[in-house]
Amino acid sequence: MNQIPTSTTVPEAVPEFRRVTTAVVTGGSADAPYHVEVKAGTHLLTADEPVRRGGSDSGPEPFALLLASLGSCTAITLRMYAERKEWPLEAVRVRLGYETDGRTGRVSRRVAFTGALDDAQRARLLDICERTPVTLALRAGVAIETTEDRA
């Protein structure tokens, strides 16, 4: 006797990843062992370590670039949100710091707004800070897959 199933199990959809952005980092020489050239999209940057850590201080250190990414994303997202809402946001300043006790780290983010915003708008913008794409990626912990790229 054949039985008719009462429910059908639908396999869970696997999320499809799409490339959002890329960066290529090259460097390291006897003269400046920690200096690297960064190509992020069509933009050229440099990074290095400070002199106190053996670098030549020819560019921001990696954690400064991480903070710059978070701050940039915050300011841009807030500007986009305020424009969409037609709020009188004239400027945004984001000050960031990274602190560690040697085992764990934390980022402090202080945001200042210029413009005739009311208290509710300011509170909403601070709330939006918690939902920026870079904030969410950092909080979630991004999976990193490393493979060798042989020339």
C-alpha positions as CSV (number, residue, x, y, z in Angstrom):
1,M,0.0,0.0,0.0
2,N,1.4,3.4,-1.0
3,Q,1.3,6.2,1.5
4,I,0.9,9.8,0.4
5,P,3.3,12.0,2.3
6,T,1.5,14.6,4.4
7,S,4.3,17.2,4.2
8,T,7.2,17.9,1.9
9,T,10.6,18.8,3.1
10,V,12.0,21.7,1.1
11,P,15.8,22.0,1.3
12,E,17.0,25.2,2.9
13,A,18.3,27.7,0.3
14,V,22.0,28.2,0.3
15,P,22.9,31.9,0.2
16,E,24.7,32.9,-3.0
17,F,27.8,35.0,-2.4
18,R,28.5,37.9,-4.7
19,R,31.7,39.9,-4.9
20,V,31.2,43.3,-3.4
21,T,34.7,44.7,-3.7
22,T,38.4,43.7,-4.1
23,A,41.8,44.8,-3.0
24,V,45.3,43.8,-3.9
25,V,48.2,44.4,-1.5
26,T,51.8,44.0,-2.5
27,G,55.1,45.1,-0.9
28,G,57.9,44.4,1.4
29,S,61.5,45.3,0.6
30,A,64.8,45.5,2.4
31,D,64.5,49.3,2.6
32,A,60.9,49.3,3.9
33,P,60.0,45.8,5.0
34,Y,56.4,46.6,6.1
35,H,55.5,49.2,3.5
36,V,52.8,47.9,1.2
37,E,51.0,49.3,-1.8
38,V,47.2,48.8,-1.8
39,K,45.1,48.8,-4.9
40,A,41.4,49.0,-3.8
41,G,39.3,49.1,-6.9
42,T,40.8,51.9,-9.0
43,H,42.4,53.7,-6.0
44,L,46.0,53.5,-4.8
45,L,46.9,53.6,-1.1
46,T,49.8,52.7,1.1
47,A,50.0,51.1,4.5
48,D,52.9,50.6,6.8
49,E,53.8,50.1,10.5
50,P,55.0,53.0,12.7
51,V,58.7,53.4,13.3
52,R,58.3,52.2,16.9
53,R,57.3,48.8,15.4
54,G,60.0,48.6,12.8
55,G,58.2,50.3,9.9
56,S,59.0,53.5,8.0
57,D,55.6,55.1,8.8
58,S,55.0,55.7,5.1
59,G,51.3,55.2,5.4
60,P,48.6,54.3,8.0
61,E,48.9,51.1,9.9
62,P,46.4,48.3,9.2
63,F,44.2,49.0,12.2
64,A,44.0,52.7,11.2
65,L,42.8,51.5,7.7
66,L,40.2,49.3,9.4
67,L,39.0,52.3,11.5
68,A,38.9,54.5,8.4
69,S,36.7,51.9,6.7
70,L,34.3,51.8,9.6
71,G,34.2,55.6,9.8
72,S,33.8,56.1,6.1
73,C,31.0,53.6,6.0
74,T,29.3,55.3,8.9
75,A,29.5,58.8,7.5
76,I,28.4,57.8,4.0
77,T,25.5,55.7,5.3
78,L,24.3,58.6,7.6
79,R,24.5,61.0,4.7
80,M,22.5,58.7,2.5
81,Y,19.8,58.2,5.1
82,A,19.5,61.9,5.9
83,E,19.2,62.8,2.2
84,R,16.5,60.2,1.7
85,K,14.6,61.6,4.7
86,E,15.3,65.1,3.6
87,W,16.8,66.0,7.0
88,P,19.0,69.0,7.5
89,L,22.2,67.1,8.1
90,E,25.1,69.4,6.9
91,A,28.1,67.4,8.0
92,V,29.1,64.3,9.9
93,R,32.4,63.7,11.8
94,V,33.2,60.2,13.0
95,R,36.1,59.8,15.5
96,L,37.3,56.2,16.1
97,G,39.8,54.5,18.3
98,Y,40.9,50.9,18.7
99,E,41.9,49.6,22.2
100,T,43.1,46.2,23.3
101,D,44.1,44.4,26.5
102,G,46.2,42.0,24.5
103,R,43.4,39.4,24.2
104,T,40.3,41.2,23.1
105,G,39.8,44.5,21.4
106,R,37.1,47.1,21.1
107,V,36.3,50.1,18.9
108,S,35.1,53.4,20.2
109,R,33.1,55.4,17.8
110,R,32.0,59.0,18.5
111,V,29.7,60.8,16.0
112,A,29.1,64.5,15.7
113,F,26.4,66.0,13.6
114,T,26.2,69.5,12.1
115,G,22.8,70.8,11.1
116,A,19.4,71.8,12.5
117,L,18.5,68.3,13.6
118,D,16.0,67.7,16.4
119,D,16.6,65.2,19.2
120,A,14.6,62.4,17.5
121,Q,16.5,62.8,14.3
122,R,19.9,62.7,16.2
123,A,18.8,59.6,18.1
124,R,17.7,57.9,14.8
125,L,21.0,58.7,13.2
126,L,22.9,57.2,16.1
127,D,20.7,54.1,15.8
128,I,21.5,53.9,12.1
129,C,25.2,53.8,13.0
130,E,24.6,50.3,14.5
131,R,23.3,49.1,11.1
132,T,26.0,50.2,8.6
133,P,27.3,47.5,6.4
134,V,30.9,47.6,7.8
135,T,29.5,47.7,11.4
136,L,27.4,44.6,10.7
137,A,30.3,42.7,9.1
138,L,32.7,43.5,12.0
139,R,30.1,42.5,14.6
140,A,29.1,39.3,12.8
141,G,32.7,38.2,12.3
142,V,33.6,37.8,8.6
143,A,34.7,34.3,7.5
144,I,38.2,34.5,5.9
145,E,39.2,31.8,3.4
146,T,42.9,31.8,2.6
147,T,44.5,29.9,-0.3
148,E,47.8,30.2,-2.1
149,D,47.9,32.2,-5.4
150,R,50.9,30.9,-7.3
151,A,52.3,33.0,-10.0
